[in-house]
Amino acid sequence: MTIAEHQQPSIDPSALAALDAEVAGPVFTPDDEGYAAESATWNLALQHRPLVVVGATSAADVQAAVRFADRHDLPVAVVATGHGAFVSADGAVLISMRRMTDIRIDTATATAEVAGGVEWQAVIEEAAKDGLAPLPGSSPNVGVVGYTLGGGLSPMLGRRYGFAADHVRSIELVTPDGELRQVDAEREPDLFWALRGGKGNFGVVTRLGFGLVPVTTIYGGGLFFPGEHVAAVLTAFRAVAASAPDELTVSFAFLRLPDLPFVPEPLRNRFTVHVRVAYLGATEVGERLVAPLRAAAPTIIDAVGEMPFTAVASIHADPVDPVPTYERSVLLRDFPQEAADALVEAAGPAVDTPVLMIEIRQLGGALAKDPAVPNAVGNRDARFQLFAATVGAPGMEETFAPALAPVVQALRPWATGGVQVNFLSAYDVAPERVSAAYEPAAYERLAMLKRRYDPKNLFRVNHNIPPQA
Protein backbone atom coordinates (compact mmCIF):
# COMPACT_ATOMS: atom_id res chain seq x y z
CA MET A 1 0.00 0.00 0.00
CA THR A 2 1.41 3.39 -0.93
CA ILE A 3 1.62 6.49 1.20
CA ALA A 4 -1.00 8.14 -0.97
CA GLU A 5 -3.45 5.32 -0.36
CA HIS A 6 -3.34 6.18 3.34
CA GLN A 7 -4.80 9.62 2.48
CA GLN A 8 -2.27 11.50 4.54
CA PRO A 9 -3.32 15.04 5.53
CA SER A 10 -1.38 17.81 3.83
CA ILE A 11 0.75 20.50 5.43
CA ASP A 12 1.57 23.82 3.84
CA PRO A 13 5.14 23.66 2.45
CA SER A 14 5.98 26.96 4.11
CA ALA A 15 5.07 25.49 7.53
CA LEU A 16 7.35 22.53 6.88
CA ALA A 17 10.10 24.87 5.78
CA ALA A 18 9.70 26.84 9.00
CA LEU A 19 9.93 23.64 11.06
CA ASP A 20 13.03 22.58 9.15
CA ALA A 21 14.64 25.95 9.84
CA GLU A 22 13.83 25.76 13.55
CA VAL A 23 15.08 22.21 14.11
CA ALA A 24 18.81 21.42 14.20
CA GLY A 25 18.21 17.79 13.28
CA PRO A 26 16.79 16.50 9.99
CA VAL A 27 13.11 16.76 9.02
CA PHE A 28 11.68 14.13 6.69
CA THR A 29 8.44 13.84 4.74
CA PRO A 30 7.28 10.75 2.81
CA ASP A 31 9.01 11.79 -0.41
CA ASP A 32 12.41 12.31 1.21
CA GLU A 33 15.30 9.89 1.09
CA GLY A 34 15.88 8.68 4.63
CA TYR A 35 12.20 8.86 5.60
CA ALA A 36 11.77 5.06 5.71
CA ALA A 37 14.91 4.48 7.77
CA GLU A 38 14.01 7.22 10.25
CA SER A 39 10.47 5.83 10.63
CA ALA A 40 11.59 2.23 11.08
CA THR A 41 11.04 0.39 14.34
CA TRP A 42 12.58 -2.72 15.85
CA ASN A 43 9.20 -4.45 15.85
CA LEU A 44 8.63 -4.78 12.11
CA ALA A 45 5.04 -5.97 12.58
CA LEU A 46 4.04 -2.32 12.29
CA GLN A 47 5.29 0.04 9.59
CA HIS A 48 4.82 3.67 10.56
CA ARG A 49 3.80 6.16 7.87
CA PRO A 50 4.00 9.49 9.67
CA LEU A 51 3.28 12.78 8.00
CA VAL A 52 6.52 14.29 9.28
CA VAL A 53 9.57 12.81 11.01
CA VAL A 54 11.82 14.98 13.14
CA GLY A 55 15.26 13.59 13.97
CA ALA A 56 15.69 15.34 17.31
CA THR A 57 19.15 16.29 18.48
CA SER A 58 18.11 18.25 21.59
CA ALA A 59 15.21 19.13 23.84
CA ALA A 60 14.75 22.27 21.74
CA ASP A 61 14.18 20.12 18.64
CA VAL A 62 11.58 18.10 20.54
CA GLN A 63 9.84 21.28 21.66
CA ALA A 64 9.69 22.56 18.08
CA ALA A 65 8.21 19.28 16.85
CA VAL A 66 5.57 19.16 19.59
CA ARG A 67 4.55 22.77 19.01
CA PHE A 68 4.31 22.09 15.27
CA ALA A 69 2.02 19.14 15.95
CA ASP A 70 -0.12 21.18 18.31
CA ARG A 71 -0.52 24.05 15.81
CA HIS A 72 -1.62 21.62 13.09
CA ASP A 73 -3.71 19.39 15.38
CA LEU A 74 -1.63 16.30 14.63
CA PRO A 75 -0.90 13.41 16.98
CA VAL A 76 2.64 13.01 18.29
CA ALA A 77 4.52 9.71 18.23
CA VAL A 78 7.97 8.95 19.63
CA VAL A 79 10.49 6.32 18.57
CA ALA A 80 13.82 5.44 20.14
CA THR A 81 14.30 1.73 19.38
CA GLY A 82 10.72 0.83 18.49
CA HIS A 83 10.47 -2.41 20.46
CA GLY A 84 7.03 -1.35 21.66
CA ALA A 85 5.66 -0.22 18.30
CA PHE A 86 2.09 -1.50 18.38
CA VAL A 87 -0.01 1.54 17.41
CA SER A 88 0.19 3.15 13.98
CA ALA A 89 1.84 6.57 13.66
CA ASP A 90 0.21 7.15 10.27
CA GLY A 91 -0.50 10.85 9.78
CA ALA A 92 1.40 11.81 12.93
CA VAL A 93 4.46 13.86 13.74
CA LEU A 94 7.04 11.21 14.63
CA ILE A 95 9.93 12.33 16.84
CA SER A 96 12.99 10.11 16.49
CA MET A 97 15.18 10.18 19.59
CA ARG A 98 18.01 8.06 18.17
CA ARG A 99 20.51 10.94 18.00
CA MET A 100 20.14 11.77 21.70
CA THR A 101 22.52 9.27 23.28
CA ASP A 102 24.41 11.12 26.02
CA ILE A 103 25.12 9.15 29.24
CA ARG A 104 26.47 10.55 32.51
CA ILE A 105 27.38 8.41 35.51
CA ASP A 106 27.83 10.03 38.93
CA THR A 107 29.80 7.58 41.05
CA ALA A 108 29.46 9.64 44.23
CA THR A 109 25.65 9.45 44.17
CA ALA A 110 25.42 6.12 42.29
CA THR A 111 23.14 7.66 39.67
CA ALA A 112 22.90 7.86 35.91
CA GLU A 113 21.44 10.53 33.68
CA VAL A 114 20.69 9.56 30.10
CA ALA A 115 19.26 11.24 27.04
CA GLY A 116 16.04 10.04 25.42
CA GLY A 117 17.54 7.73 22.80
CA VAL A 118 19.92 5.66 24.95
CA GLU A 119 19.76 1.84 24.87
CA TRP A 120 20.31 -0.33 27.93
CA GLN A 121 23.55 -2.04 26.92
CA ALA A 122 25.28 1.33 26.63
CA VAL A 123 24.27 2.20 30.22
CA ILE A 124 25.25 -1.24 31.49
CA GLU A 125 28.75 -0.90 30.06
CA GLU A 126 29.23 2.71 31.18
CA ALA A 127 28.03 2.02 34.74
CA ALA A 128 30.19 -1.10 34.99
CA LYS A 129 33.32 1.08 34.80
CA ASP A 130 32.37 2.36 38.25
CA GLY A 131 31.22 -0.96 39.72
CA LEU A 132 27.54 -0.12 39.30
CA ALA A 133 24.57 -1.46 37.36
CA PRO A 134 21.13 -0.30 36.25
CA LEU A 135 17.97 -2.46 36.27
CA PRO A 136 17.65 -3.51 32.61
CA GLY A 137 15.27 -5.93 30.96
CA SER A 138 16.19 -9.09 29.12
CA SER A 139 17.07 -7.37 25.82
CA PRO A 140 20.26 -5.28 25.49
CA ASN A 141 18.98 -2.89 22.81
CA VAL A 142 15.68 -1.81 24.34
CA GLY A 143 15.45 1.94 24.97
CA VAL A 144 16.00 3.05 28.56
CA VAL A 145 13.25 5.68 28.65
CA GLY A 146 10.33 3.69 27.21
CA TYR A 147 11.20 0.65 29.32
CA THR A 148 11.41 2.70 32.51
CA LEU A 149 8.24 4.72 31.90
CA GLY A 150 6.41 1.40 31.52
CA GLY A 151 7.64 0.22 34.91
CA GLY A 152 10.76 -1.64 33.88
CA LEU A 153 10.63 -5.30 34.90
CA SER A 154 14.18 -6.64 35.23
CA PRO A 155 14.41 -10.47 35.17
CA MET A 156 17.88 -10.23 36.69
CA LEU A 157 17.58 -7.58 39.41
CA GLY A 158 13.87 -6.89 39.86
CA ARG A 159 13.17 -9.35 42.67
CA ARG A 160 16.04 -7.83 44.64
CA TYR A 161 15.62 -4.13 43.80
CA GLY A 162 12.09 -3.62 42.44
CA PHE A 163 10.98 -1.93 39.23
CA ALA A 164 13.27 0.41 37.29
CA ALA A 165 10.59 3.11 37.68
CA ASP A 166 11.03 2.88 41.46
CA HIS A 167 14.60 4.18 41.08
CA VAL A 168 13.90 7.24 38.92
CA ARG A 169 15.14 10.47 40.50
CA SER A 170 14.45 13.11 37.84
CA ILE A 171 12.79 13.57 34.46
CA GLU A 172 13.24 16.26 31.83
CA LEU A 173 10.06 16.35 29.80
CA VAL A 174 8.51 18.23 26.90
CA THR A 175 4.79 18.34 27.67
CA PRO A 176 2.06 18.63 24.99
CA ASP A 177 2.08 22.43 25.30
CA GLY A 178 5.70 22.43 24.10
CA GLU A 179 7.10 23.45 27.48
CA LEU A 180 10.31 21.91 28.82
CA ARG A 181 9.74 20.84 32.43
CA GLN A 182 12.07 19.56 35.12
CA VAL A 183 10.06 16.97 37.04
CA ASP A 184 10.87 15.18 40.27
CA ALA A 185 9.32 14.38 43.65
CA GLU A 186 9.38 18.06 44.70
CA ARG A 187 8.75 19.76 41.36
CA GLU A 188 5.41 18.72 39.84
CA PRO A 189 4.96 15.59 42.00
CA ASP A 190 1.68 14.61 40.31
CA LEU A 191 3.38 14.47 36.93
CA PHE A 192 6.35 12.65 38.45
CA TRP A 193 3.96 10.02 39.81
CA ALA A 194 2.18 9.62 36.46
CA LEU A 195 5.25 9.40 34.24
CA ARG A 196 6.64 6.44 36.18
CA GLY A 197 4.20 3.85 34.88
CA GLY A 198 2.09 6.01 32.56
CA LYS A 199 4.43 5.24 29.65
CA GLY A 200 4.34 7.86 26.85
CA ASN A 201 0.99 9.48 27.56
CA PHE A 202 2.26 12.74 29.02
CA GLY A 203 4.98 14.00 26.71
CA VAL A 204 8.49 13.32 25.44
CA VAL A 205 11.19 12.50 27.97
CA THR A 206 14.44 14.09 26.85
CA ARG A 207 16.52 13.17 29.92
CA LEU A 208 16.05 10.61 32.67
CA GLY A 209 17.93 10.39 35.97
CA PHE A 210 17.88 7.21 38.06
CA GLY A 211 19.70 5.32 40.77
CA LEU A 212 22.19 2.52 40.16
CA VAL A 213 22.98 -0.51 42.31
CA PRO A 214 26.34 -2.03 43.37
CA VAL A 215 26.40 -5.09 41.10
CA THR A 216 29.42 -6.15 39.03
CA THR A 217 28.93 -9.89 38.55
CA ILE A 218 26.04 -12.31 38.51
CA TYR A 219 25.68 -16.08 38.61
CA GLY A 220 23.37 -16.85 35.73
CA GLY A 221 22.71 -18.19 32.28
CA GLY A 222 20.52 -20.73 30.58
CA LEU A 223 19.84 -24.46 30.89
CA PHE A 224 18.34 -26.03 27.76
CA PHE A 225 16.46 -29.32 28.12
CA PRO A 226 14.97 -31.70 25.55
CA GLY A 227 11.20 -31.41 25.26
CA GLU A 228 10.52 -34.95 26.42
CA HIS A 229 11.64 -33.95 29.92
CA VAL A 230 9.29 -30.97 30.19
CA ALA A 231 7.29 -32.39 33.13
CA ALA A 232 10.35 -33.06 35.27
CA VAL A 233 11.88 -29.67 34.43
CA LEU A 234 8.70 -27.80 35.37
CA THR A 235 8.47 -29.71 38.65
CA ALA A 236 12.01 -28.67 39.50
CA PHE A 237 11.33 -25.09 38.39
CA ARG A 238 8.31 -24.81 40.65
CA ALA A 239 10.25 -26.15 43.63
CA VAL A 240 13.19 -23.77 43.10
CA ALA A 241 10.90 -20.77 42.57
CA ALA A 242 8.90 -21.56 45.72
CA SER A 243 11.97 -21.36 47.97
CA ALA A 244 13.97 -18.76 46.05
CA PRO A 245 15.47 -15.85 47.99
CA ASP A 246 14.93 -12.39 46.51
CA GLU A 247 18.45 -12.54 45.07
CA LEU A 248 17.43 -15.42 42.78
CA THR A 249 15.13 -15.17 39.77
CA VAL A 250 14.20 -18.13 37.61
CA SER A 251 12.05 -18.32 34.52
CA PHE A 252 11.53 -20.81 31.74
CA ALA A 253 10.46 -20.73 28.12
CA PHE A 254 9.09 -23.28 25.71
CA LEU A 255 11.09 -22.76 22.53
CA ARG A 256 10.37 -23.82 18.97
CA LEU A 257 13.34 -22.27 17.21
CA PRO A 258 13.81 -22.40 13.43
CA ASP A 259 16.76 -23.77 11.50
CA LEU A 260 18.61 -20.47 11.12
CA PRO A 261 22.32 -19.63 11.48
CA PHE A 262 21.92 -17.54 14.65
CA VAL A 263 20.20 -20.46 16.46
CA PRO A 264 22.61 -22.92 18.13
CA GLU A 265 22.52 -26.13 16.09
CA PRO A 266 21.32 -28.40 18.94
CA LEU A 267 18.22 -26.22 19.41
CA ARG A 268 17.08 -26.00 15.80
CA ASN A 269 13.77 -27.44 14.64
CA ARG A 270 12.87 -29.03 17.96
CA PHE A 271 10.92 -28.28 21.11
CA THR A 272 13.18 -27.34 24.00
CA VAL A 273 12.72 -25.94 27.50
CA HIS A 274 14.99 -23.00 28.32
CA VAL A 275 15.37 -22.35 32.05
CA ARG A 276 16.87 -18.92 32.82
CA VAL A 277 18.78 -18.26 36.04
CA ALA A 278 19.96 -15.00 37.62
CA TYR A 279 21.44 -15.00 41.12
CA LEU A 280 23.07 -12.11 42.97
CA GLY A 281 25.51 -13.77 45.31
CA ALA A 282 28.43 -16.13 45.66
CA THR A 283 28.92 -18.68 42.90
CA GLU A 284 28.93 -21.62 45.31
CA VAL A 285 25.56 -20.56 46.71
CA GLY A 286 24.17 -20.09 43.22
CA GLU A 287 25.34 -23.58 42.23
CA ARG A 288 23.58 -25.04 45.26
CA LEU A 289 20.34 -23.20 44.47
CA VAL A 290 20.41 -24.28 40.83
CA ALA A 291 21.38 -27.91 41.57
CA PRO A 292 17.75 -29.21 41.56
CA LEU A 293 17.27 -27.79 38.07
CA ARG A 294 20.44 -29.41 36.79
CA ALA A 295 19.37 -32.70 38.34
CA ALA A 296 15.89 -32.62 36.76
CA ALA A 297 16.98 -33.98 33.36
CA PRO A 298 19.94 -34.18 30.97
CA THR A 299 20.75 -30.80 29.44
CA ILE A 300 21.37 -30.03 25.80
CA ILE A 301 23.29 -26.89 26.79
CA ASP A 302 24.38 -25.77 30.27
CA ALA A 303 25.46 -22.12 30.08
CA VAL A 304 24.97 -21.15 33.74
CA GLY A 305 27.97 -19.73 35.54
CA GLU A 306 29.52 -16.57 36.93
CA MET A 307 29.57 -13.71 34.44
CA PRO A 308 30.24 -9.98 34.42
CA PHE A 309 27.05 -7.96 34.56
CA THR A 310 27.90 -6.56 31.14
CA ALA A 311 27.05 -10.02 29.74
CA VAL A 312 23.59 -10.40 31.32
CA ALA A 313 21.82 -10.20 27.95
CA SER A 314 23.11 -13.72 27.29
CA ILE A 315 20.83 -15.12 30.01
CA HIS A 316 17.63 -14.73 27.98
CA ALA A 317 19.42 -14.44 24.61
CA ASP A 318 16.65 -12.28 23.14
CA PRO A 319 16.95 -11.51 19.40
CA VAL A 320 18.70 -8.21 18.71
CA ASP A 321 17.91 -7.84 15.01
CA PRO A 322 14.54 -6.31 14.06
CA VAL A 323 11.70 -8.81 13.55
CA PRO A 324 7.90 -8.63 13.25
CA THR A 325 6.65 -9.86 16.65
CA TYR A 326 3.15 -10.75 17.87
CA GLU A 327 2.70 -11.09 21.60
CA ARG A 328 0.25 -11.81 24.42
CA SER A 329 0.81 -11.71 28.15
CA VAL A 330 -1.07 -12.14 31.41
CA LEU A 331 -0.12 -11.88 35.07
CA LEU A 332 -0.61 -14.92 37.32
CA ARG A 333 -1.35 -15.08 41.03
CA ASP A 334 0.43 -18.46 41.18
CA PHE A 335 1.85 -21.27 39.04
CA PRO A 336 0.79 -24.53 40.72
CA GLN A 337 1.13 -28.03 39.31
CA GLU A 338 -2.30 -27.75 37.69
CA ALA A 339 -1.17 -24.64 35.81
CA ALA A 340 2.00 -26.38 34.64
CA ASP A 341 -0.06 -29.32 33.39
CA ALA A 342 -2.47 -26.97 31.61
CA LEU A 343 0.39 -25.17 29.89
CA VAL A 344 1.95 -28.41 28.68
CA GLU A 345 -1.41 -29.58 27.37
CA ALA A 346 -1.98 -26.29 25.52
CA ALA A 347 1.53 -25.70 24.18
CA GLY A 348 3.82 -28.58 25.07
CA PRO A 349 5.85 -30.79 22.72
CA ALA A 350 2.79 -32.69 21.47
CA VAL A 351 1.09 -29.50 20.23
CA ASP A 352 1.51 -28.12 16.72
CA THR A 353 1.63 -24.32 17.08
CA PRO A 354 3.40 -21.44 15.33
CA VAL A 355 4.06 -19.75 18.69
CA LEU A 356 7.85 -19.73 18.96
CA MET A 357 8.31 -18.77 22.60
CA ILE A 358 6.14 -19.16 25.70
CA GLU A 359 7.62 -17.86 28.93
CA ILE A 360 6.75 -18.08 32.60
CA ARG A 361 8.71 -15.40 34.48
CA GLN A 362 9.01 -15.35 38.27
CA LEU A 363 7.99 -12.10 39.99
CA GLY A 364 7.55 -11.30 43.70
CA GLY A 365 10.26 -10.15 46.06
CA ALA A 366 10.91 -6.41 45.83
CA LEU A 367 8.62 -6.24 42.79
CA ALA A 368 5.71 -6.80 45.19
CA LYS A 369 6.66 -3.89 47.45
CA ASP A 370 5.56 -0.27 47.18
CA PRO A 371 8.42 2.14 46.43
CA ALA A 372 9.54 4.88 48.80
CA VAL A 373 8.22 7.47 46.34
CA PRO A 374 4.88 6.18 45.00
CA ASN A 375 4.34 5.81 41.27
CA ALA A 376 1.68 4.53 38.85
CA VAL A 377 3.14 1.04 38.41
CA GLY A 378 0.46 -1.43 39.42
CA ASN A 379 -0.32 -5.14 39.60
CA ARG A 380 2.49 -5.74 42.06
CA ASP A 381 0.67 -8.67 43.63
CA ALA A 382 1.32 -11.06 40.73
CA ARG A 383 3.79 -13.87 41.44
CA PHE A 384 4.40 -14.94 37.84
CA GLN A 385 3.91 -13.66 34.32
CA LEU A 386 2.98 -15.55 31.17
CA PHE A 387 4.38 -14.14 27.94
CA ALA A 388 3.88 -15.72 24.51
CA ALA A 389 5.38 -14.49 21.25
CA THR A 390 5.86 -15.45 17.65
CA VAL A 391 7.18 -13.82 14.49
CA GLY A 392 5.85 -13.43 10.97
CA ALA A 393 5.37 -10.85 8.27
CA PRO A 394 3.97 -7.36 8.97
CA GLY A 395 0.23 -7.08 9.49
CA MET A 396 -0.41 -10.63 10.71
CA GLU A 397 -2.20 -9.85 13.99
CA GLU A 398 -5.36 -11.67 12.93
CA THR A 399 -3.39 -14.62 11.60
CA PHE A 400 -1.62 -15.30 14.88
CA ALA A 401 -4.45 -14.40 17.26
CA PRO A 402 -6.00 -17.93 17.14
CA ALA A 403 -2.63 -19.50 17.98
CA LEU A 404 -1.79 -17.17 20.87
CA ALA A 405 -5.26 -17.26 22.44
CA PRO A 406 -5.21 -20.92 23.66
CA VAL A 407 -1.96 -20.32 25.55
CA VAL A 408 -3.48 -17.42 27.48
CA GLN A 409 -6.77 -19.25 27.94
CA ALA A 410 -5.04 -22.31 29.41
CA LEU A 411 -3.74 -20.25 32.35
CA ARG A 412 -6.83 -18.08 32.74
CA PRO A 413 -7.87 -19.81 36.02
CA TRP A 414 -4.69 -18.47 37.67
CA ALA A 415 -4.70 -15.02 36.04
CA THR A 416 -4.99 -11.89 38.16
CA GLY A 417 -6.75 -10.01 35.35
CA GLY A 418 -3.86 -7.58 35.14
CA VAL A 419 -0.93 -7.04 32.80
CA GLN A 420 2.34 -5.12 32.94
CA VAL A 421 2.34 -1.89 30.89
CA ASN A 422 5.44 -2.84 28.91
CA PHE A 423 3.85 -6.15 27.94
CA LEU A 424 0.72 -4.63 26.42
CA SER A 425 0.71 -5.49 22.71
CA ALA A 426 -1.17 -4.87 19.49
CA TYR A 427 -3.99 -6.98 20.96
CA ASP A 428 -4.31 -4.61 23.94
CA VAL A 429 -5.12 -1.19 22.47
CA ALA A 430 -8.74 -1.03 23.67
CA PRO A 431 -9.24 1.16 26.78
CA GLU A 432 -10.36 -1.78 28.93
CA ARG A 433 -7.13 -3.63 28.15
CA VAL A 434 -4.95 -0.59 28.87
CA SER A 435 -6.76 0.03 32.14
CA ALA A 436 -5.97 -3.56 33.19
CA ALA A 437 -2.36 -2.47 33.58
CA TYR A 438 -3.28 -0.25 36.53
CA GLU A 439 -5.08 -0.29 39.82
CA PRO A 440 -8.54 1.28 39.31
CA ALA A 441 -7.78 4.36 41.43
CA ALA A 442 -4.45 4.84 39.68
CA TYR A 443 -6.05 4.67 36.24
CA GLU A 444 -8.64 7.27 37.25
CA ARG A 445 -5.89 9.54 38.54
CA LEU A 446 -3.90 9.07 35.31
CA ALA A 447 -6.97 10.02 33.24
CA MET A 448 -7.45 13.17 35.35
CA LEU A 449 -3.80 14.14 34.91
CA LYS A 450 -4.05 13.41 31.21
CA ARG A 451 -6.86 15.96 31.03
CA ARG A 452 -4.68 18.48 32.83
CA TYR A 453 -1.54 18.03 30.74
CA ASP A 454 -2.83 16.70 27.40
CA PRO A 455 -6.51 17.65 27.02
CA LYS A 456 -6.30 17.33 23.20
CA ASN A 457 -4.77 13.85 23.54
CA LEU A 458 -1.91 14.68 21.18
CA PHE A 459 0.01 11.79 22.72
CA ARG A 460 -2.32 9.00 21.65
CA VAL A 461 -0.05 6.93 19.40
CA ASN A 462 0.51 4.50 22.27
CA HIS A 463 -1.44 2.36 24.68
CA ASN A 464 -3.56 5.37 25.31
CA ILE A 465 -5.04 6.75 28.49
CA PRO A 466 -7.68 9.18 27.18
CA PRO A 467 -8.24 12.42 29.08
CA GLN A 468 -11.02 12.06 31.63
CA ALA A 469 -14.27 13.41 30.18
HUTA-V588681 format. One record per backbone hydrogen bond with DSSP energy under -0.5 kcal/mol. NH is the residue of the N-H (numbers start at 0). CO is the residue of the C=O. E is the energy in kcal/mol with one decimal. If there is no record, write none. Layout:
NH;CO;E / NH;CO;E
This chain:
5;1;-0.6 / 5;2;-1.4 / 6;3;-2.1 / 7;2;-0.6 / 14;11;-1.0 / 15;11;-1.7 / 16;12;-2.4 / 17;13;-2.0 / 18;14;-2.1 / 19;15;-2.6 / 20;16;-2.0 / 21;17;-1.6 / 22;18;-1.9 / 27;52;-2.9 / 31;28;-2.5 / 34;31;-1.6 / 37;33;-2.2 / 38;34;-1.8 / 39;35;-0.9 / 41;80;-1.5 / 42;81;-2.1 / 43;41;-1.2 / 43;322;-1.6 / 45;42;-1.2 / 47;45;-0.7 / 50;91;-1.9 / 51;91;-1.6 / 52;27;-2.6 / 53;93;-2.8 / 54;25;-3.0 / 54;52;-0.6 / 55;53;-1.4 / 55;95;-1.5 / 61;57;-1.7 / 62;58;-2.6 / 63;59;-2.2 / 64;60;-2.2 / 65;61;-2.5 / 66;62;-2.6 / 67;63;-2.0 / 68;64;-2.2 / 69;65;-2.5 / 70;66;-2.5 / 71;67;-1.7 / 72;69;-1.1 / 73;68;-2.7 / 75;457;-2.7 / 76;92;-2.6 / 78;94;-2.4 / 84;81;-1.0 / 85;83;-1.2 / 90;48;-1.8 / 91;88;-2.1 / 92;74;-2.7 / 93;51;-3.0 / 93;91;-0.7 / 94;76;-2.9 / 94;92;-0.5 / 95;53;-2.8 / 95;93;-0.7 / 96;78;-2.9 / 96;94;-0.6 / 98;55;-0.5 / 99;96;-2.1 / 100;98;-1.1 / 103;112;-2.3 / 105;110;-2.9 / 106;104;-0.7 / 109;105;-0.9 / 110;105;-1.8 / 111;209;-2.8 / 112;103;-2.4 / 113;207;-2.6 / 114;101;-2.4 / 115;205;-1.4 / 116;99;-2.5 / 117;114;-1.5 / 119;141;-2.1 / 120;139;-2.6 / 122;118;-1.1 / 123;119;-2.8 / 124;120;-2.4 / 125;121;-1.9 / 126;122;-3.1 / 127;123;-1.8 / 128;124;-0.7 / 128;125;-0.7 / 129;126;-1.8 / 130;127;-1.7 / 131;126;-2.0 / 132;212;-2.0 / 135;133;-0.6 / 141;138;-0.8 / 143;117;-2.7 / 146;142;-1.6 / 147;143;-2.3 / 148;144;-2.8 / 149;145;-1.3 / 150;147;-1.9 / 153;151;-0.9 / 154;152;-0.6 / 157;153;-1.6 / 159;156;-0.7 / 160;156;-2.8 / 161;157;-3.1 / 163;151;-2.3 / 164;150;-2.9 / 165;162;-0.9 / 166;163;-1.7 / 167;164;-1.2 / 168;208;-3.1 / 169;208;-1.7 / 170;182;-2.5 / 171;206;-2.7 / 172;170;-0.6 / 172;180;-2.6 / 173;203;-2.7 / 174;172;-0.7 / 174;178;-2.1 / 177;174;-2.8 / 180;172;-3.5 / 180;178;-0.6 / 182;170;-3.2 / 182;180;-0.6 / 183;186;-2.3 / 187;185;-0.7 / 191;187;-2.1 / 192;188;-2.5 / 193;189;-2.1 / 194;190;-2.6 / 195;191;-1.2 / 196;148;-1.7 / 196;194;-1.8 / 197;193;-1.7 / 198;148;-1.9 / 198;194;-0.5 / 200;197;-1.3 / 203;173;-2.4 / 204;202;-0.6 / 205;171;-2.3 / 205;203;-0.6 / 206;171;-1.4 / 207;113;-2.4 / 208;169;-3.1 / 209;111;-2.5 / 210;166;-2.6 / 211;109;-3.2 / 212;132;-2.9 / 214;212;-2.0 / 217;306;-2.5 / 218;278;-2.7 / 219;217;-0.8 / 219;304;-2.6 / 220;276;-2.0 / 222;274;-2.6 / 223;300;-2.8 / 224;222;-0.5 / 224;272;-2.6 / 225;297;-0.7 / 226;270;-1.4 / 228;225;-1.7 / 229;226;-1.9 / 232;228;-2.3 / 233;229;-2.4 / 234;230;-1.9 / 235;231;-2.1 / 236;232;-2.6 / 237;233;-2.4 / 238;234;-1.8 / 239;235;-2.5 / 240;236;-2.8 / 241;237;-2.0 / 242;238;-1.1 / 243;240;-0.8 / 247;244;-2.1 / 248;277;-2.4 / 250;275;-1.8 / 251;359;-2.0 / 252;273;-1.9 / 253;357;-2.8 / 254;252;-0.6 / 254;271;-2.9 / 255;355;-2.2 / 256;266;-0.5 / 256;269;-0.7 / 259;257;-1.6 / 262;259;-1.7 / 266;263;-2.2 / 267;263;-0.5 / 267;264;-1.2 / 268;256;-2.3 / 269;266;-0.8 / 271;254;-2.1 / 271;269;-0.5 / 272;224;-2.3 / 273;252;-3.0 / 273;271;-0.5 / 274;222;-3.1 / 274;272;-0.7 / 275;250;-3.1 / 275;273;-0.5 / 276;220;-2.5 / 277;248;-1.8 / 278;218;-2.4 / 279;246;-2.0 / 280;278;-0.9 / 285;281;-2.4 / 286;282;-2.7 / 287;283;-1.5 / 288;284;-2.4 / 289;285;-2.1 / 290;286;-1.1 / 292;289;-1.2 / 293;289;-1.9 / 294;290;-2.1 / 295;292;-1.0 / 296;292;-0.5 / 299;223;-3.7 / 300;223;-1.1 / 302;221;-2.9 / 302;300;-0.5 / 304;219;-2.5 / 306;217;-2.5 / 308;215;-2.9 / 310;307;-2.3 / 311;308;-1.8 / 313;310;-2.0 / 314;311;-1.8 / 315;311;-0.5 / 316;312;-1.9 / 317;137;-0.5 / 317;312;-0.5 / 322;41;-1.1 / 324;322;-0.8 / 325;389;-2.4 / 327;387;-2.2 / 329;385;-2.0 / 330;417;-1.9 / 331;383;-3.0 / 332;413;-2.9 / 333;413;-0.6 / 339;335;-2.1 / 340;336;-2.6 / 341;337;-2.1 / 342;338;-2.3 / 343;339;-2.2 / 344;340;-2.3 / 345;341;-1.9 / 346;342;-2.5 / 347;343;-2.4 / 350;347;-2.0 / 352;350;-0.8 / 355;353;-0.5 / 355;388;-0.6 / 356;388;-2.2 / 357;253;-1.7 / 358;386;-3.8 / 359;251;-2.5 / 360;358;-0.5 / 360;384;-2.7 / 361;249;-1.2 / 362;382;-2.9 / 363;381;-0.7 / 365;158;-2.6 / 366;363;-1.6 / 367;364;-1.6 / 368;365;-1.4 / 373;371;-0.6 / 375;192;-1.3 / 375;195;-1.5 / 376;195;-0.7 / 377;436;-0.6 / 381;378;-1.0 / 382;331;-2.1 / 383;331;-1.8 / 384;360;-1.9 / 385;329;-3.0 / 386;358;-2.4 / 387;327;-3.0 / 388;356;-2.8 / 389;325;-1.9 / 391;323;-1.5 / 394;44;-1.5 / 395;392;-0.7 / 399;395;-2.1 / 400;396;-1.5 / 401;397;-0.6 / 402;399;-0.7 / 403;399;-2.2 / 404;400;-2.3 / 405;401;-0.7 / 406;403;-0.6 / 407;403;-1.5 / 408;404;-2.8 / 409;405;-2.0 / 410;406;-0.9 / 410;407;-0.7 / 411;408;-1.2 / 413;410;-1.5 / 414;411;-1.6 / 415;330;-2.3 / 416;330;-0.6 / 418;435;-1.0 / 421;149;-0.9 / 422;419;-1.5 / 423;420;-1.7 / 427;424;-1.9 / 432;429;-1.1 / 433;429;-2.1 / 434;430;-2.7 / 435;431;-0.6 / 436;433;-1.9 / 437;434;-1.8 / 442;438;-2.6 / 443;439;-2.1 / 444;440;-2.1 / 445;441;-2.6 / 446;442;-2.4 / 447;443;-1.9 / 448;444;-2.4 / 449;445;-2.4 / 450;446;-1.7 / 451;447;-1.5 / 452;448;-2.7 / 453;449;-3.0 / 456;453;-1.7 / 459;457;-1.5 / 460;75;-0.8 / 461;459;-1.9 / 463;461;-1.5 / 465;463;-0.6 / 467;446;-2.3
